[in-house]
Amino acid sequence: MDDLPSDVHAVLGQLLAEAQVAIGERDHEAARTAVDSVDEVASNKLPESEQRRRLQHGCERVRALLEDGDNDDYAAAAAYLSSMQRRVE
């Protein structure tokens, strides 16, 4: 995603990091808010592309995992976020 402005990279990276911290703290609301923001930035700032679809899919999966809310689901959500962050970097 080198063709994006640095501010978009920075915002996505910061939001994904915030979501990871929130999941680590089991703060469902903060994690969901950060993931919703990632989805919004991806929808509004990324061109229609595979990268955008993957980020949006990751957001959908993380939200679904947060709804279930057991330890395995939180671990899977954290793994999704980590993968998404690598795509943004």
Backbone as JSON, one array per atom type, in Angstrom:
{
  "sequence": "MDDLPSDVHAVLGQLLAEAQVAIGERDHEAARTAVDSVDEVASNKLPESEQRRRLQHGCERVRALLEDGDNDDYAAAAAYLSSMQRRVE",
  "N": [[0.83, -1.18, 0.0], [1.94, 1.17, -0.76], [1.28, 3.32, -2.32], [-0.4, 5.05, -1.07], [-1.23, 8.05, 0.76], [0.91, 9.18, 3.39], [-0.42, 9.92, 5.72], [-2.76, 8.39, 5.72], [-1.74, 5.8, 5.95], [-0.63, 6.12, 8.51], [-2.9, 6.66, 10.11], [-4.46, 4.31, 9.79], [-2.62, 2.43, 10.83], [-2.39, 3.35, 13.49], [-5.04, 3.07, 14.43], [-5.4, 0.29, 14.17], [-3.47, -0.6, 15.98], [-4.54, 0.46, 18.34], [-6.89, -1.06, 18.48], [-5.8, -3.6, 18.87], [-4.6, -3.31, 21.41], [-6.89, -2.79, 22.94], [-8.26, -5.23, 22.63], [-6.46, -6.91, 23.93], [-6.85, -5.98, 26.5], [-9.38, -6.77, 26.91], [-11.4, -5.01, 26.29], [-14.1, -4.66, 24.87], [-15.81, -2.69, 23.71], [-14.09, -0.5, 23.07], [-12.37, -1.79, 21.3], [-14.13, -2.52, 19.26], [-14.97, 0.03, 18.41], [-12.55, 1.07, 17.39], [-12.08, -0.78, 15.31], [-14.34, -0.34, 13.74], [-13.7, 2.22, 12.91], [-11.39, 1.73, 11.4], [-12.54, 0.3, 9.3], [-14.16, 2.31, 8.23], [-12.22, 4.21, 7.39], [-10.85, 2.64, 5.51], [-12.91, 2.22, 3.67], [-13.44, 4.83, 2.81], [-11.0, 6.04, 2.1], [-9.32, 4.32, 0.7], [-8.7, 3.1, -2.58], [-10.95, 1.15, -4.62], [-10.0, -2.08, -4.33], [-8.01, -5.09, -3.95], [-6.63, -4.93, -1.53], [-8.22, -3.14, -0.05], [-10.62, -4.64, 0.11], [-9.68, -6.82, 1.59], [-8.98, -5.63, 4.05], [-11.51, -4.71, 4.83], [-12.85, -7.16, 5.01], [-11.37, -8.3, 7.1], [-12.1, -6.56, 9.17], [-14.84, -7.18, 9.39], [-14.65, -9.87, 10.22], [-13.27, -9.59, 12.68], [-15.14, -8.1, 14.15], [-17.22, -10.01, 14.29], [-15.95, -12.03, 15.77], [-15.51, -10.68, 18.17], [-18.09, -10.45, 19.06], [-18.7, -13.05, 19.84], [-16.85, -13.52, 21.88], [-15.2, -15.29, 23.59], [-12.11, -16.63, 25.01], [-10.61, -17.89, 22.94], [-11.74, -16.68, 20.72], [-11.02, -14.01, 21.11], [-8.25, -14.27, 20.83], [-8.1, -15.07, 18.15], [-9.18, -12.78, 16.96], [-7.21, -10.92, 17.63], [-5.12, -11.98, 16.12], [-6.1, -11.59, 13.53], [-6.09, -8.76, 13.49], [-3.35, -8.26, 13.76], [-2.39, -9.33, 11.36], [-3.7, -7.62, 9.58], [-2.48, -5.23, 10.25], [0.13, -5.69, 9.38], [-0.32, -5.67, 6.64], [-0.87, -3.01, 6.22], [1.49, -1.73, 6.81]],
  "CA": [[0.0, 0.0, 0.0], [2.88, 2.28, -0.83], [0.77, 4.43, -3.11], [-1.3, 5.86, -0.25], [-0.59, 9.12, 1.53], [1.45, 8.73, 4.68], [-1.39, 10.11, 6.8], [-3.68, 7.25, 5.7], [-0.97, 4.72, 6.58], [-0.5, 6.41, 9.94], [-4.21, 6.52, 10.77], [-4.8, 2.88, 9.84], [-1.71, 1.79, 11.77], [-2.75, 3.75, 14.85], [-6.32, 2.45, 14.78], [-5.2, -1.15, 14.35], [-2.74, -0.76, 17.24], [-5.52, 0.71, 19.41], [-7.78, -2.22, 18.55], [-5.04, -4.71, 19.48], [-4.48, -3.03, 22.85], [-8.22, -2.96, 23.53], [-8.54, -6.66, 22.71], [-5.62, -7.42, 25.01], [-7.45, -5.56, 27.77], [-10.76, -7.26, 26.86], [-12.28, -3.84, 26.19], [-14.88, -4.94, 23.67], [-16.34, -1.46, 23.12], [-12.99, 0.25, 22.47], [-11.9, -2.57, 20.15], [-15.13, -2.39, 18.18], [-14.9, 1.4, 17.91], [-11.34, 1.19, 16.56], [-12.28, -1.59, 14.1], [-15.3, 0.4, 12.91], [-12.97, 3.34, 12.31], [-10.54, 1.15, 10.35], [-13.44, -0.01, 8.18], [-14.56, 3.58, 7.63], [-11.07, 4.77, 6.67], [-10.62, 1.8, 4.33], [-13.98, 2.48, 2.7], [-13.42, 6.21, 2.3], [-9.69, 6.52, 1.66], [-8.63, 3.37, -0.17], [-9.41, 2.82, -3.83], [-11.49, -0.21, -4.75], [-8.85, -2.94, -4.6], [-7.9, -6.28, -3.1], [-6.22, -4.47, -0.19], [-9.41, -2.59, 0.61], [-11.52, -5.76, 0.42], [-9.09, -7.63, 2.68], [-9.14, -4.89, 5.3], [-12.93, -4.73, 5.18], [-13.15, -8.53, 5.45], [-10.78, -8.44, 8.43], [-12.96, -5.83, 10.11], [-16.04, -7.99, 9.58], [-14.3, -11.05, 11.02], [-12.96, -9.17, 14.05], [-16.42, -7.76, 14.81], [-17.92, -11.26, 14.58], [-15.24, -12.7, 16.86], [-15.75, -9.93, 19.4], [-19.46, -10.76, 19.5], [-18.67, -14.34, 20.52], [-16.2, -13.07, 23.1], [-14.44, -16.15, 24.49], [-10.66, -16.43, 24.9], [-10.15, -18.28, 21.61], [-12.19, -15.67, 19.78], [-10.16, -12.83, 21.29], [-6.95, -14.59, 20.24], [-8.27, -15.03, 16.7], [-9.36, -11.37, 16.59], [-5.89, -10.3, 17.72], [-4.35, -12.46, 14.97], [-6.6, -10.85, 12.36], [-5.6, -7.39, 13.57], [-1.92, -8.29, 13.49], [-2.25, -9.52, 9.91], [-4.15, -6.39, 8.93], [-1.46, -4.21, 10.47], [1.24, -5.99, 8.47], [-0.73, -5.23, 5.29], [-0.85, -1.55, 6.19], [2.88, -1.25, 6.93]],
  "C": [[0.87, 1.24, 0.0], [2.33, 3.49, -1.55], [-0.19, 5.33, -2.33], [-0.54, 6.95, 0.48], [-0.15, 8.6, 2.9], [0.45, 8.9, 5.81], [-2.4, 8.96, 6.86], [-3.0, 6.03, 6.32], [-0.93, 4.91, 8.09], [-1.82, 6.19, 10.68], [-4.59, 5.05, 10.88], [-3.91, 2.14, 10.84], [-2.06, 2.09, 13.21], [-4.05, 3.08, 15.29], [-6.18, 0.95, 15.0], [-4.44, -1.44, 15.64], [-3.68, -0.55, 18.43], [-6.45, -0.49, 19.58], [-7.07, -3.4, 19.2], [-4.91, -4.52, 20.99], [-5.82, -3.28, 23.53], [-8.59, -4.44, 23.65], [-7.72, -7.3, 23.82], [-6.18, -7.11, 26.38], [-8.9, -6.04, 27.9], [-11.78, -6.11, 26.9], [-13.01, -3.92, 24.86], [-15.32, -3.65, 22.97], [-15.23, -0.66, 22.42], [-12.45, -0.47, 21.23], [-12.86, -2.41, 18.97], [-15.1, -0.98, 17.57], [-13.71, 1.58, 16.98], [-11.51, 0.42, 15.25], [-13.29, -0.9, 13.17], [-14.62, 1.57, 12.21], [-12.04, 2.87, 11.2], [-11.39, 0.88, 9.11], [-13.86, 1.27, 7.46], [-13.43, 4.21, 6.83], [-10.8, 3.96, 5.4], [-11.67, 2.09, 3.25], [-13.86, 3.84, 2.04], [-12.1, 6.64, 1.68], [-8.94, 5.58, 0.73], [-9.41, 3.19, -1.46], [-9.95, 1.4, -3.81], [-10.34, -1.12, -5.19], [-8.92, -4.16, -3.69], [-7.52, -5.89, -1.68], [-7.43, -3.96, 0.6], [-10.36, -3.71, 1.01], [-10.98, -6.61, 1.56], [-9.22, -6.92, 4.02], [-10.6, -4.9, 5.75], [-13.35, -6.12, 5.67], [-12.59, -8.76, 6.86], [-11.61, -7.74, 9.48], [-14.23, -6.62, 10.41], [-15.76, -9.19, 10.48], [-14.01, -10.67, 12.47], [-14.25, -8.83, 14.79], [-17.18, -9.03, 15.19], [-17.27, -12.0, 15.75], [-15.45, -12.0, 18.19], [-17.15, -10.21, 19.94], [-19.49, -12.07, 20.28], [-17.96, -14.22, 21.87], [-15.55, -14.07, 24.02], [-12.95, -15.98, 24.2], [-10.12, -16.79, 23.52], [-10.54, -17.24, 20.57], [-11.36, -14.4, 19.89], [-8.78, -13.06, 20.67], [-7.03, -14.55, 18.72], [-8.44, -13.59, 16.21], [-8.02, -10.65, 16.62], [-5.02, -10.72, 16.54], [-4.8, -11.76, 13.69], [-6.04, -9.44, 12.35], [-4.11, -7.3, 13.26], [-1.65, -8.44, 11.99], [-2.64, -8.26, 9.15], [-3.09, -5.3, 9.08], [-0.26, -4.44, 9.57], [0.92, -5.54, 7.05], [-0.64, -3.71, 5.14], [0.58, -1.03, 6.17], [3.63, -1.32, 5.63]]
}
